[in-house]
Amino acid sequence: MATISFEKNFYVTAKNVDKYAAAFSEKMKPKKVLASNSTEVKSKDLDSFLKLVKI
Amino acid sequence: MQEYEIIRVGGLIEKERESSYHQLVADFSCPLNNDLEHFLKNTAIENQKKNISRTNLVYASFEKQKVLVGYYSVAIQVLTLEDDISKSIRKKITGFTDLHKNNVPVFLIGQMGKNFYNGYNKLISGEELFAQAIIDIKEAQKLVGGRVVMIECKNDEKLKHFYNNALGLRQIEHDQENDLLTYVAKISNFQV
């Protein structure tokens, strides 16, 4: 899906400014993204979680 | 509805479980994008140690076991405005007309992908994976601020439709050399 670019630098220049301006001008209703329930595996639970992982 | 569990790679490093990490990601497979696989297996842990990015493994339950269904890596980046950008546009992007406000903090989803090994990609949708990244970004935003989320992807019709039509991000750049597209959106555009 997404890829690369941690080392890249990003600039707003005369060449791309119209696209940036359009993206930031849009008055859009916030998009509700489908988020399923999720939990973070805490450090203290890591060992027991790893036992359940298919490796 | 499927429930997911998130393993922070930083947590594995803190617990000195680097060898476990390599086992966890060994079967990750993304035939559509080899960069995703290469990053997870070769770069993510070094980036984590150097505080360049944060990688998170997403697990789901499958046949009484936990299986890796995808991952995402997020980093802080800076969007720099060149000096000749007009005040009105500057305000739209930075929130300020001040010419000295040239840098906008950006959350970059640099890597995000599903695990196609054994069909585990079917246990999570792209939108659910993106939502997990947005949940983290919104938490980080509460602590440190930030206005913008940015993502890069391959120039592919399905991905373009996903980011543009389904999620409402806007394409800004096309890196011709690598055939990559850059998308941006205000973080406030998303609700989770």
gemmi code that builds the backbone of each chain (N, CA, C; Angstrom):
import gemmi

chains = {
    "A": [
        ("MET", (0.835, -1.188, 0.000), (0.000, 0.000, 0.000), (0.879, 1.251, 0.000)),
        ("ALA", (1.294, 1.684, 1.172), (2.164, 2.868, 1.205), (3.624, 2.436, 1.259)),
        ("THR", (4.494, 3.321, 0.897), (5.906, 2.930, 0.831), (6.858, 4.124, 0.905)),
        ("ILE", (8.114, 3.833, 1.199), (9.276, 4.758, 1.204), (9.106, 6.057, 2.010)),
        ("SER", (10.000, 6.968, 1.742), (9.941, 8.389, 2.063), (10.309, 8.889, 3.453)),
        ("PHE", (10.837, 8.046, 4.334), (11.266, 8.572, 5.624), (12.461, 9.517, 5.464)),
        ("GLU", (13.217, 9.336, 4.414), (14.392, 10.182, 4.223), (14.120, 11.373, 3.313)),
        ("LYS", (12.914, 11.440, 2.775), (12.616, 12.498, 1.806), (12.321, 13.826, 2.482)),
        ("ASN", (12.521, 14.907, 1.754), (12.087, 16.221, 2.214), (10.917, 16.660, 1.334)),
        ("PHE", (9.977, 17.367, 1.952), (8.783, 17.789, 1.222), (8.702, 19.313, 1.211)),
        ("TYR", (8.421, 19.874, 0.030), (8.399, 21.326, -0.126), (7.109, 21.788, -0.810)),
        ("VAL", (6.627, 22.929, -0.369), (5.568, 23.609, -1.123), (6.279, 24.633, -1.998)),
        ("THR", (6.149, 24.451, -3.295), (6.848, 25.313, -4.249), (5.828, 25.943, -5.198)),
        ("ALA", (6.324, 26.841, -6.043), (5.433, 27.468, -7.029), (4.776, 26.406, -7.916)),
        ("LYS", (5.472, 25.305, -8.107), (4.982, 24.256, -9.009), (3.796, 23.476, -8.422)),
        ("ASN", (3.825, 23.256, -7.116), (2.766, 22.405, -6.553), (1.822, 23.164, -5.614)),
        ("VAL", (2.038, 24.477, -5.493), (1.293, 25.226, -4.474), (-0.224, 25.182, -4.694)),
        ("ASP", (-0.657, 25.147, -5.941), (-2.103, 25.129, -6.193), (-2.752, 23.867, -5.631)),
        ("LYS", (-2.044, 22.761, -5.757), (-2.598, 21.498, -5.246), (-2.660, 21.522, -3.721)),
        ("TYR", (-1.603, 22.062, -3.104), (-1.628, 22.165, -1.644), (-2.759, 23.095, -1.202)),
        ("ALA", (-2.869, 24.226, -1.895), (-3.889, 25.201, -1.522), (-5.279, 24.579, -1.626)),
        ("ALA", (-5.495, 23.815, -2.689), (-6.800, 23.175, -2.867), (-7.058, 22.164, -1.755)),
        ("ALA", (-6.035, 21.378, -1.431), (-6.203, 20.344, -0.393), (-6.537, 20.959, 0.956)),
        ("PHE", (-5.947, 22.126, 1.243), (-6.152, 22.737, 2.559), (-7.337, 23.711, 2.583)),
        ("SER", (-7.895, 23.990, 1.420), (-9.048, 24.892, 1.365), (-10.349, 24.146, 1.498)),
        ("GLU", (-10.300, 22.863, 1.160), (-11.533, 22.079, 1.109), (-12.258, 22.094, 2.441)),
        ("LYS", (-13.536, 22.406, 2.356), (-14.370, 22.307, 3.555), (-15.055, 20.954, 3.465)),
        ("MET", (-14.479, 19.986, 4.098), (-15.126, 18.676, 4.030), (-15.535, 18.186, 5.407)),
        ("LYS", (-16.630, 17.445, 5.379), (-17.099, 16.846, 6.619), (-16.072, 15.779, 7.004)),
        ("PRO", (-15.680, 15.725, 8.283), (-14.687, 14.704, 8.640), (-15.127, 13.307, 8.215)),
        ("LYS", (-14.185, 12.599, 7.631), (-14.462, 11.245, 7.148), (-14.356, 10.288, 8.340)),
        ("LYS", (-15.410, 9.525, 8.543), (-15.394, 8.518, 9.605), (-14.689, 7.292, 9.056)),
        ("VAL", (-13.495, 6.995, 9.581), (-12.783, 5.817, 9.074), (-13.143, 4.610, 9.935)),
        ("LEU", (-13.304, 3.503, 9.239), (-13.756, 2.278, 9.887), (-12.643, 1.713, 10.761)),
        ("ALA", (-12.775, 1.877, 12.055), (-11.757, 1.362, 12.969), (-12.352, 0.231, 13.788)),
        ("SER", (-11.752, -0.941, 13.669), (-12.204, -2.051, 14.505), (-11.612, -1.893, 15.897)),
        ("ASN", (-12.126, -2.649, 16.837), (-11.556, -2.601, 18.182), (-10.107, -3.076, 18.145)),
        ("SER", (-9.277, -2.371, 18.845), (-7.880, -2.796, 18.910), (-7.338, -2.508, 20.295)),
        ("THR", (-6.377, -3.325, 20.693), (-5.718, -3.089, 21.983), (-4.220, -3.187, 21.782)),
        ("GLU", (-3.519, -2.379, 22.524), (-2.059, -2.433, 22.466), (-1.582, -3.521, 23.423)),
        ("VAL", (-0.671, -4.353, 22.968), (-0.106, -5.373, 23.851), (0.926, -4.685, 24.740)),
        ("LYS", (0.617, -4.628, 26.017), (1.502, -3.932, 26.952), (2.750, -4.772, 27.219)),
        ("SER", (3.780, -4.077, 27.645), (5.067, -4.712, 27.890), (4.945, -5.931, 28.825)),
        ("LYS", (4.136, -5.787, 29.856), (4.027, -6.887, 30.830), (3.317, -8.113, 30.238)),
        ("ASP", (2.559, -7.899, 29.176), (1.808, -9.002, 28.557), (2.496, -9.584, 27.323)),
        ("LEU", (3.640, -9.024, 26.998), (4.307, -9.394, 25.743), (4.677, -10.880, 25.689)),
        ("ASP", (5.233, -11.390, 26.787), (5.685, -12.785, 26.783), (4.525, -13.751, 26.563)),
        ("SER", (3.411, -13.493, 27.252), (2.276, -14.409, 27.087), (1.670, -14.273, 25.699)),
        ("PHE", (1.701, -13.028, 25.141), (1.184, -12.843, 23.781), (2.042, -13.603, 22.771)),
        ("LEU", (3.344, -13.524, 22.937), (4.243, -14.164, 21.968), (4.049, -15.680, 21.922)),
        ("LYS", (3.601, -16.239, 23.034), (3.354, -17.691, 23.054), (2.176, -18.074, 22.166)),
        ("LEU", (1.278, -17.108, 21.935), (0.091, -17.387, 21.117), (0.308, -17.089, 19.641)),
        ("VAL", (1.464, -16.505, 19.343), (1.706, -16.086, 17.967), (2.174, -17.256, 17.120)),
        ("LYS", (1.570, -17.359, 15.952), (1.991, -18.404, 15.011), (3.272, -17.955, 14.351)),
        ("ILE", (4.357, -18.663, 14.652), (5.645, -18.328, 14.027), (6.102, -19.505, 13.199)),
    ],
    "B": [
        ("MET", (-17.265, -8.494, 14.381), (-16.148, -7.690, 13.861), (-14.817, -8.181, 14.444)),
        ("GLN", (-13.844, -8.250, 13.596), (-12.506, -8.693, 14.025), (-11.908, -7.713, 15.039)),
        ("GLU", (-11.177, -8.245, 16.000), (-10.449, -7.382, 16.930), (-8.959, -7.544, 16.663)),
        ("TYR", (-8.253, -6.454, 16.875), (-6.821, -6.466, 16.566), (-5.992, -6.176, 17.802)),
        ("GLU", (-4.782, -6.694, 17.792), (-3.831, -6.378, 18.851), (-2.589, -5.779, 18.204)),
        ("ILE", (-2.097, -4.746, 18.836), (-0.991, -3.983, 18.258), (0.276, -4.234, 19.078)),
        ("ILE", (1.317, -4.642, 18.396), (2.620, -4.770, 19.053), (3.487, -3.616, 18.593)),
        ("ARG", (3.950, -2.830, 19.559), (4.881, -1.748, 19.251), (6.287, -2.353, 19.139)),
        ("VAL", (6.944, -2.091, 18.043), (8.291, -2.647, 17.877), (9.217, -2.103, 18.977)),
        ("GLY", (8.962, -0.886, 19.389), (9.756, -0.314, 20.481), (9.660, -1.139, 21.746)),
        ("GLY", (8.497, -1.727, 22.003), (8.307, -2.574, 23.180), (9.152, -3.831, 23.104)),
        ("LEU", (9.281, -4.388, 21.901), (10.111, -5.581, 21.732), (11.583, -5.255, 21.983)),
        ("ILE", (12.007, -4.096, 21.515), (13.413, -3.709, 21.701), (13.690, -3.477, 23.189)),
        ("GLU", (12.755, -2.801, 23.853), (12.933, -2.536, 25.297), (13.065, -3.831, 26.084)),
        ("LYS", (12.321, -4.842, 25.648), (12.356, -6.129, 26.351), (13.468, -7.032, 25.805)),
        ("GLU", (14.342, -6.459, 24.996), (15.452, -7.204, 24.390), (14.945, -8.436, 23.636)),
        ("ARG", (13.915, -8.232, 22.852), (13.323, -9.313, 22.061), (13.513, -9.087, 20.561)),
        ("GLU", (14.695, -8.637, 20.219), (14.960, -8.380, 18.801), (14.892, -9.672, 17.988)),
        ("SER", (15.356, -10.756, 18.578), (15.294, -12.032, 17.845), (13.833, -12.444, 17.634)),
        ("SER", (12.987, -12.164, 18.628), (11.559, -12.458, 18.461), (10.990, -11.639, 17.311)),
        ("TYR", (11.428, -10.364, 17.220), (10.929, -9.501, 16.145), (11.193, -10.152, 14.780)),
        ("HIS", (12.433, -10.625, 14.600), (12.772, -11.195, 13.289), (11.937, -12.447, 12.985)),
        ("GLN", (11.603, -13.179, 14.033), (10.721, -14.341, 13.834), (9.305, -13.893, 13.484)),
        ("LEU", (8.850, -12.857, 14.164), (7.482, -12.380, 13.950), (7.260, -11.914, 12.514)),
        ("VAL", (8.270, -11.280, 11.944), (8.083, -10.697, 10.603), (8.596, -11.603, 9.482)),
        ("ALA", (9.163, -12.763, 9.846), (9.817, -13.614, 8.845), (8.874, -14.008, 7.705)),
        ("ASP", (7.615, -14.256, 8.010), (6.676, -14.715, 6.978), (5.896, -13.585, 6.322)),
        ("PHE", (6.177, -12.348, 6.713), (5.434, -11.242, 6.094), (5.705, -11.239, 4.597)),
        ("SER", (4.655, -11.122, 3.839), (4.796, -11.169, 2.386), (3.852, -10.170, 1.726)),
        ("CYS", (4.400, -9.381, 0.839), (3.569, -8.444, 0.092), (4.038, -8.431, -1.356)),
        ("PRO", (3.538, -9.403, -2.138), (4.024, -9.534, -3.519), (3.746, -8.318, -4.388)),
        ("LEU", (2.788, -7.492, -3.980), (2.451, -6.310, -4.780), (3.464, -5.185, -4.578)),
        ("ASN", (4.220, -5.263, -3.475), (5.143, -4.181, -3.156), (6.305, -4.710, -2.320)),
        ("ASN", (7.392, -5.035, -2.999), (8.538, -5.622, -2.302), (9.171, -4.665, -1.300)),
        ("ASP", (9.013, -3.358, -1.524), (9.585, -2.376, -0.595), (9.011, -2.540, 0.806)),
        ("LEU", (7.728, -2.844, 0.866), (7.064, -3.010, 2.163), (7.677, -4.156, 2.953)),
        ("GLU", (7.937, -5.243, 2.245), (8.519, -6.423, 2.882), (9.962, -6.142, 3.288)),
        ("HIS", (10.692, -5.513, 2.395), (12.098, -5.212, 2.664), (12.226, -4.275, 3.857)),
        ("PHE", (11.397, -3.268, 3.900), (11.470, -2.313, 5.008), (11.237, -3.023, 6.339)),
        ("LEU", (10.194, -3.840, 6.398), (9.836, -4.492, 7.667), (10.950, -5.427, 8.134)),
        ("LYS", (11.537, -6.148, 7.193), (12.525, -7.163, 7.570), (13.929, -6.596, 7.743)),
        ("ASN", (14.207, -5.455, 7.126), (15.591, -4.973, 7.127), (15.801, -3.585, 7.704)),
        ("THR", (14.809, -2.744, 7.650), (15.024, -1.336, 8.012), (14.272, -0.893, 9.253)),
        ("ALA", (13.108, -1.461, 9.481), (12.217, -0.947, 10.540), (12.897, -0.911, 11.903)),
        ("ILE", (13.636, -1.950, 12.222), (14.203, -2.023, 13.572), (15.332, -1.004, 13.746)),
        ("GLU", (16.105, -0.782, 12.690), (17.162, 0.241, 12.773), (16.549, 1.631, 12.872)),
        ("ASN", (15.506, 1.871, 12.083), (14.797, 3.157, 12.164), (14.222, 3.389, 13.553)),
        ("GLN", (13.738, 2.304, 14.152), (13.180, 2.398, 15.499), (14.272, 2.811, 16.494)),
        ("LYS", (15.406, 2.146, 16.409), (16.501, 2.436, 17.355), (17.026, 3.858, 17.182)),
        ("LYS", (16.992, 4.337, 15.941), (17.510, 5.695, 15.672), (16.415, 6.753, 15.814)),
        ("ASN", (15.243, 6.316, 16.254), (14.103, 7.233, 16.452), (13.688, 7.965, 15.177)),
        ("ILE", (13.853, 7.298, 14.052), (13.425, 7.888, 12.773), (11.951, 7.604, 12.524)),
        ("SER", (11.511, 6.417, 12.881), (10.094, 6.076, 12.687), (9.669, 5.079, 13.745)),
        ("ARG", (8.372, 4.893, 13.830), (7.784, 3.937, 14.764), (6.984, 2.917, 13.972)),
        ("THR", (7.308, 1.640, 14.203), (6.620, 0.580, 13.461), (5.733, -0.219, 14.409)),
        ("ASN", (4.567, -0.565, 13.907), (3.574, -1.249, 14.718), (3.048, -2.456, 13.951)),
        ("LEU", (3.067, -3.609, 14.625), (2.590, -4.843, 14.006), (1.145, -5.079, 14.431)),
        ("VAL", (0.306, -5.422, 13.465), (-1.117, -5.610, 13.754), (-1.451, -7.101, 13.669)),
        ("TYR", (-2.013, -7.607, 14.746), (-2.339, -9.037, 14.833), (-3.843, -9.247, 14.940)),
        ("ALA", (-4.257, -10.394, 14.391), (-5.656, -10.814, 14.533), (-5.659, -12.279, 14.965)),
        ("SER", (-6.785, -12.723, 15.475), (-6.914, -14.136, 15.854), (-7.338, -14.941, 14.636)),
        ("PHE", (-6.697, -16.082, 14.473), (-7.015, -16.960, 13.349), (-6.711, -18.393, 13.781)),
        ("GLU", (-7.730, -19.222, 13.788), (-7.587, -20.625, 14.206), (-6.845, -20.742, 15.535)),
        ("LYS", (-7.325, -19.996, 16.510), (-6.823, -20.019, 17.896), (-5.374, -19.558, 18.036)),
        ("GLN", (-4.881, -18.915, 16.999), (-3.537, -18.350, 17.108), (-3.580, -16.876, 16.730)),
        ("LYS", (-2.508, -16.170, 17.057), (-2.400, -14.773, 16.656), (-1.541, -14.713, 15.395)),
        ("VAL", (-2.066, -14.035, 14.385), (-1.310, -13.959, 13.130), (-1.112, -12.498, 12.723)),
        ("LEU", (0.030, -12.256, 12.112), (0.371, -10.903, 11.659), (-0.440, -10.584, 10.401)),
        ("VAL", (-1.297, -9.574, 10.480), (-2.139, -9.240, 9.319), (-1.655, -7.995, 8.573)),
        ("GLY", (-0.824, -7.200, 9.241), (-0.314, -6.006, 8.567), (0.545, -5.186, 9.495)),
        ("TYR", (1.048, -4.101, 8.978), (1.841, -3.197, 9.814), (1.778, -1.791, 9.247)),
        ("TYR", (2.154, -0.854, 10.082), (2.291, 0.527, 9.602), (3.432, 1.192, 10.357)),
        ("SER", (4.090, 2.101, 9.669), (5.205, 2.850, 10.261), (4.931, 4.332, 10.071)),
        ("VAL", (5.077, 5.046, 11.160), (4.763, 6.475, 11.159), (6.000, 7.250, 11.605)),
        ("ALA", (6.184, 8.419, 11.026), (7.304, 9.281, 11.406), (6.854, 10.733, 11.405)),
        ("ILE", (7.642, 11.543, 12.070), (7.405, 12.987, 12.012), (8.219, 13.534, 10.847)),
        ("GLN", (7.594, 14.357, 10.049), (8.293, 14.993, 8.933), (7.982, 16.485, 8.966)),
        ("VAL", (8.652, 17.196, 8.079), (8.416, 18.638, 7.982), (8.091, 18.974, 6.528)),
        ("LEU", (7.031, 19.747, 6.363), (6.692, 20.277, 5.047), (7.184, 21.723, 5.024)),
        ("THR", (8.065, 22.020, 4.092), (8.678, 23.345, 4.063), (8.079, 24.188, 2.938)),
        ("LEU", (7.679, 25.417, 3.288), (7.135, 26.335, 2.285), (8.250, 27.234, 1.772)),
        ("GLU", (8.352, 27.341, 0.470), (9.348, 28.253, -0.088), (8.907, 29.698, 0.163)),
        ("ASP", (9.868, 30.606, 0.153), (9.608, 31.997, 0.567), (8.570, 32.712, -0.292)),
        ("ASP", (8.464, 32.326, -1.574), (7.581, 33.092, -2.458), (6.119, 32.630, -2.432)),
        ("ILE", (5.779, 31.771, -1.492), (4.373, 31.355, -1.366), (3.571, 32.511, -0.759)),
        ("SER", (2.434, 32.821, -1.378), (1.669, 34.008, -0.961), (1.122, 33.851, 0.461)),
        ("LYS", (0.783, 35.016, 1.065), (0.297, 35.001, 2.448), (-0.997, 34.227, 2.589)),
        ("SER", (-1.888, 34.380, 1.603), (-3.206, 33.729, 1.731), (-3.057, 32.200, 1.689)),
        ("ILE", (-2.221, 31.742, 0.806), (-2.033, 30.281, 0.721), (-1.234, 29.788, 1.934)),
        ("ARG", (-0.277, 30.615, 2.336), (0.522, 30.280, 3.523), (-0.393, 30.072, 4.738)),
        ("LYS", (-1.389, 30.939, 4.839), (-2.303, 30.823, 5.981), (-3.107, 29.524, 5.900)),
        ("LYS", (-3.515, 29.182, 4.690), (-4.285, 27.938, 4.540), (-3.472, 26.722, 4.989)),
        ("ILE", (-2.181, 26.754, 4.666), (-1.361, 25.566, 4.944), (-0.813, 25.577, 6.365)),
        ("THR", (-0.292, 26.722, 6.809), (0.372, 26.756, 8.125), (-0.554, 27.266, 9.224)),
        ("GLY", (-1.582, 28.013, 8.830), (-2.425, 28.667, 9.832), (-1.946, 30.082, 10.136)),
        ("PHE", (-0.784, 30.465, 9.595), (-0.208, 31.794, 9.851), (0.108, 32.489, 8.522)),
        ("THR", (0.061, 33.814, 8.555), (0.501, 34.546, 7.355), (1.976, 34.930, 7.472)),
        ("ASP", (2.518, 34.769, 8.646), (3.908, 35.128, 8.929), (4.873, 34.415, 7.960)),
        ("LEU", (5.685, 35.198, 7.276), (6.608, 34.627, 6.298), (7.691, 33.765, 6.945)),
        ("HIS", (7.880, 33.934, 8.246), (8.914, 33.144, 8.922), (8.409, 31.758, 9.320)),
        ("LYS", (7.087, 31.577, 9.202), (6.527, 30.248, 9.520), (6.610, 29.403, 8.253)),
        ("ASN", (7.759, 28.852, 8.029), (7.982, 28.121, 6.785), (7.836, 26.622, 6.916)),
        ("ASN", (7.750, 26.146, 8.145), (7.728, 24.695, 8.338), (6.434, 24.243, 9.009)),
        ("VAL", (5.861, 23.220, 8.441), (4.633, 22.654, 9.006), (4.946, 21.230, 9.469)),
        ("PRO", (4.662, 20.920, 10.735), (4.888, 19.532, 11.168), (3.887, 18.593, 10.515)),
        ("VAL", (4.400, 17.471, 10.076), (3.587, 16.510, 9.325), (3.782, 15.122, 9.925)),
        ("PHE", (2.706, 14.369, 10.029), (2.832, 12.952, 10.362), (2.840, 12.178, 9.052)),
        ("LEU", (3.907, 11.455, 8.860), (4.072, 10.710, 7.611), (3.826, 9.228, 7.854)),
        ("ILE", (2.832, 8.682, 7.148), (2.666, 7.220, 7.160), (3.567, 6.719, 6.031)),
        ("GLY", (4.778, 6.373, 6.396), (5.786, 6.045, 5.374), (5.641, 4.634, 4.850)),
        ("GLN", (5.121, 3.760, 5.693), (4.920, 2.372, 5.288), (3.608, 1.879, 5.860)),
        ("MET", (2.870, 1.170, 5.052), (1.623, 0.583, 5.545), (1.237, -0.533, 4.588)),
        ("GLY", (1.053, -1.727, 5.112), (0.714, -2.814, 4.195), (0.172, -4.034, 4.892)),
        ("LYS", (-0.511, -4.848, 4.112), (-1.114, -6.071, 4.627), (-0.207, -7.268, 4.331)),
        ("ASN", (-0.365, -8.300, 5.168), (0.436, -9.509, 5.020), (-0.317, -10.528, 4.165)),
        ("PHE", (0.197, -10.791, 2.980), (-0.474, -11.712, 2.066), (-0.119, -13.180, 2.333)),
        ("TYR", (0.768, -13.419, 3.278), (1.146, -14.799, 3.602), (-0.093, -15.558, 4.101)),
        ("ASN", (-0.344, -16.703, 3.511), (-1.435, -17.573, 3.954), (-2.813, -16.900, 3.908)),
        ("GLY", (-2.928, -15.830, 3.139), (-4.225, -15.141, 3.015), (-4.602, -14.296, 4.213)),
        ("TYR", (-3.626, -13.974, 5.078), (-3.937, -13.185, 6.279), (-4.380, -11.760, 5.936)),
        ("ASN", (-4.068, -11.325, 4.723), (-4.507, -9.994, 4.290), (-6.030, -9.860, 4.303)),
        ("LYS", (-6.703, -11.019, 4.211), (-8.183, -10.981, 4.189), (-8.763, -10.707, 5.576)),
        ("LEU", (-7.923, -10.745, 6.604), (-8.418, -10.531, 7.978), (-8.459, -9.054, 8.360)),
        ("ILE", (-8.005, -8.195, 7.456), (-8.055, -6.751, 7.746), (-8.243, -5.998, 6.430)),
        ("SER", (-8.988, -4.912, 6.480), (-9.142, -4.098, 5.270), (-8.110, -2.969, 5.291)),
        ("GLY", (-7.891, -2.386, 4.118), (-6.977, -1.247, 4.043), (-7.448, -0.102, 4.928)),
        ("GLU", (-8.762, 0.098, 4.956), (-9.302, 1.202, 5.756), (-9.087, 0.955, 7.247)),
        ("GLU", (-9.228, -0.297, 7.677), (-8.993, -0.611, 9.092), (-7.525, -0.392, 9.468)),
        ("LEU", (-6.639, -0.763, 8.552), (-5.209, -0.563, 8.824), (-4.890, 0.935, 8.891)),
        ("PHE", (-5.431, 1.678, 7.936), (-5.251, 3.134, 7.930), (-5.810, 3.741, 9.223)),
        ("ALA", (-6.966, 3.235, 9.654), (-7.594, 3.762, 10.877), (-6.682, 3.562, 12.082)),
        ("GLN", (-5.996, 2.423, 12.129), (-5.074, 2.191, 13.254), (-3.978, 3.251, 13.264)),
        ("ALA", (-3.456, 3.565, 12.083), (-2.412, 4.604, 12.000), (-2.980, 5.957, 12.428)),
        ("ILE", (-4.194, 6.254, 12.005), (-4.814, 7.538, 12.363), (-5.081, 7.626, 13.869)),
        ("ILE", (-5.460, 6.514, 14.483), (-5.658, 6.507, 15.947), (-4.346, 6.919, 16.633)),
        ("ASP", (-3.238, 6.338, 16.196), (-1.929, 6.685, 16.793), (-1.587, 8.151, 16.532)),
        ("ILE", (-1.835, 8.599, 15.308), (-1.496, 9.971, 14.934), (-2.313, 10.964, 15.757)),
        ("LYS", (-3.572, 10.654, 15.960), (-4.404, 11.559, 16.768), (-3.943, 11.588, 18.228)),
        ("GLU", (-3.485, 10.455, 18.724), (-2.934, 10.434, 20.092), (-1.675, 11.302, 20.167)),
        ("ALA", (-0.808, 11.138, 19.178), (0.425, 11.931, 19.143), (0.100, 13.413, 18.996)),
        ("GLN", (-0.912, 13.709, 18.182), (-1.317, 15.104, 17.964), (-1.763, 15.755, 19.275)),
        ("LYS", (-2.436, 14.972, 20.123), (-2.868, 15.524, 21.420), (-1.671, 15.981, 22.236)),
        ("LEU", (-0.565, 15.273, 22.102), (0.620, 15.565, 22.916), (1.528, 16.623, 22.308)),
        ("VAL", (1.669, 16.603, 20.998), (2.687, 17.460, 20.379), (2.168, 18.375, 19.271)),
        ("GLY", (0.874, 18.302, 18.956), (0.350, 19.135, 17.869), (0.561, 18.497, 16.514)),
        ("GLY", (0.447, 19.298, 15.468), (0.561, 18.763, 14.105), (-0.758, 18.933, 13.379)),
        ("ARG", (-0.708, 19.258, 12.095), (-1.929, 19.554, 11.331), (-2.190, 18.570, 10.191)),
        ("VAL", (-1.127, 17.911, 9.760), (-1.218, 17.263, 8.450), (-0.789, 15.801, 8.531)),
        ("VAL", (-1.490, 14.974, 7.755), (-1.031, 13.604, 7.555), (-0.662, 13.446, 6.082)),
        ("MET", (0.436, 12.748, 5.866), (0.939, 12.591, 4.503), (1.221, 11.109, 4.267)),
        ("ILE", (1.007, 10.689, 3.051), (1.248, 9.279, 2.735), (1.746, 9.179, 1.300)),
        ("GLU", (2.593, 8.212, 1.060), (3.065, 7.992, -0.296), (2.696, 6.589, -0.728)),
        ("CYS", (2.345, 6.443, -1.987), (2.014, 5.100, -2.462), (2.412, 4.957, -3.921)),
        ("LYS", (2.412, 3.713, -4.356), (2.713, 3.448, -5.762), (1.602, 4.000, -6.646)),
        ("ASN", (1.975, 4.318, -7.862), (1.013, 4.847, -8.830), (0.176, 3.700, -9.390)),
        ("ASP", (-0.869, 3.380, -8.674), (-1.691, 2.225, -8.994), (-3.153, 2.647, -8.892)),
        ("GLU", (-3.968, 2.242, -9.855), (-5.360, 2.727, -9.905), (-6.155, 2.387, -8.646)),
        ("LYS", (-5.969, 1.162, -8.133), (-6.710, 0.759, -6.930), (-6.309, 1.624, -5.738)),
        ("LEU", (-4.990, 1.867, -5.614), (-4.518, 2.668, -4.480), (-4.974, 4.117, -4.620)),
        ("LYS", (-4.958, 4.616, -5.855), (-5.404, 5.999, -6.082), (-6.865, 6.145, -5.658)),
        ("HIS", (-7.663, 5.157, -6.046), (-9.087, 5.193, -5.683), (-9.241, 5.117, -4.166)),
        ("PHE", (-8.464, 4.259, -3.548), (-8.550, 4.066, -2.094), (-8.215, 5.366, -1.356)),
        ("TYR", (-7.086, 5.971, -1.689), (-6.667, 7.160, -0.939), (-7.510, 8.389, -1.295)),
        ("ASN", (-7.815, 8.504, -2.575), (-8.541, 9.699, -3.011), (-10.047, 9.588, -2.764)),
        ("ASN", (-10.659, 8.589, -3.354), (-12.125, 8.499, -3.270), (-12.612, 7.965, -1.931)),
        ("ALA", (-11.972, 6.887, -1.455), (-12.479, 6.260, -0.225), (-12.092, 7.058, 1.016)),
        ("LEU", (-10.867, 7.575, 1.043), (-10.403, 8.249, 2.265), (-10.383, 9.773, 2.157)),
        ("GLY", (-10.438, 10.292, 0.963), (-10.518, 11.747, 0.786), (-9.199, 12.472, 0.893)),
        ("LEU", (-8.074, 11.751, 0.751), (-6.784, 12.444, 0.709), (-6.610, 13.062, -0.680)),
        ("ARG", (-5.756, 14.073, -0.777), (-5.559, 14.739, -2.063), (-4.135, 14.537, -2.563)),
        ("GLN", (-4.038, 14.179, -3.851), (-2.715, 13.940, -4.432), (-1.998, 15.263, -4.688)),
        ("ILE", (-0.765, 15.318, -4.233), (0.020, 16.540, -4.345), (1.167, 16.395, -5.346)),
        ("GLU", (1.843, 15.276, -5.261), (3.041, 15.083, -6.073), (2.973, 13.761, -6.830)),
        ("HIS", (3.761, 13.728, -7.909), (4.015, 12.467, -8.586), (5.514, 12.386, -8.811)),
        ("ASP", (6.157, 11.556, -8.024), (7.597, 11.325, -8.164), (7.790, 10.405, -9.375)),
        ("GLN", (8.153, 11.038, -10.497), (8.238, 10.289, -11.765), (9.334, 9.233, -11.715)),
        ("GLU", (10.410, 9.559, -11.034), (11.556, 8.647, -11.013), (11.179, 7.304, -10.374)),
        ("ASN", (10.461, 7.379, -9.239), (10.070, 6.153, -8.528), (8.620, 5.764, -8.763)),
        ("ASP", (7.925, 6.572, -9.575), (6.495, 6.389, -9.845), (5.682, 6.260, -8.545)),
        ("LEU", (5.902, 7.228, -7.672), (5.187, 7.286, -6.394), (4.311, 8.526, -6.341)),
        ("LEU", (3.180, 8.385, -5.678), (2.261, 9.513, -5.507), (2.247, 9.927, -4.037)),
        ("THR", (2.216, 11.232, -3.795), (2.125, 11.738, -2.430), (0.734, 12.311, -2.205)),
        ("TYR", (0.126, 11.910, -1.099), (-1.205, 12.405, -0.729), (-1.128, 13.128, 0.608)),
        ("VAL", (-1.953, 14.148, 0.776), (-2.037, 14.844, 2.065), (-3.504, 15.029, 2.462)),
        ("ALA", (-3.676, 15.254, 3.757), (-4.988, 15.645, 4.293), (-4.752, 16.269, 5.651)),
        ("LYS", (-5.692, 17.098, 6.061), (-5.638, 17.603, 7.426), (-6.034, 16.450, 8.357)),
        ("ILE", (-5.373, 16.370, 9.480), (-5.684, 15.288, 10.425), (-7.144, 15.400, 10.868)),
        ("SER", (-7.602, 16.638, 10.977), (-8.976, 16.862, 11.430), (-10.014, 16.353, 10.425)),
        ("ASN", (-9.549, 15.956, 9.226), (-10.484, 15.402, 8.232), (-10.952, 13.994, 8.592)),
        ("PHE", (-10.291, 13.409, 9.596), (-10.626, 12.014, 9.914), (-11.183, 11.874, 11.317)),
        ("GLN", (-12.200, 11.047, 11.400), (-12.779, 10.678, 12.696), (-12.598, 9.176, 12.861)),
        ("VAL", (-12.194, 8.752, 14.052), (-12.097, 7.298, 14.272), (-12.914, 6.919, 15.493)),
    ],
}
model = gemmi.Model(1)
for chain_id, residues in chains.items():
    chain = gemmi.Chain(chain_id)
    for i, (resn, *xyz) in enumerate(residues, 1):
        res = gemmi.Residue()
        res.name, res.seqid = resn, gemmi.SeqId(i, " ")
        for name, pos in zip(("N", "CA", "C"), xyz):
            atom = gemmi.Atom()
            atom.name, atom.element = name, gemmi.Element(name[0])
            atom.pos, atom.b_iso = gemmi.Position(*pos), 0.0
            res.add_atom(atom)
        chain.add_residue(res)
    model.add_chain(chain)
structure = gemmi.Structure()
structure.add_model(model)
structure.setup_entities()
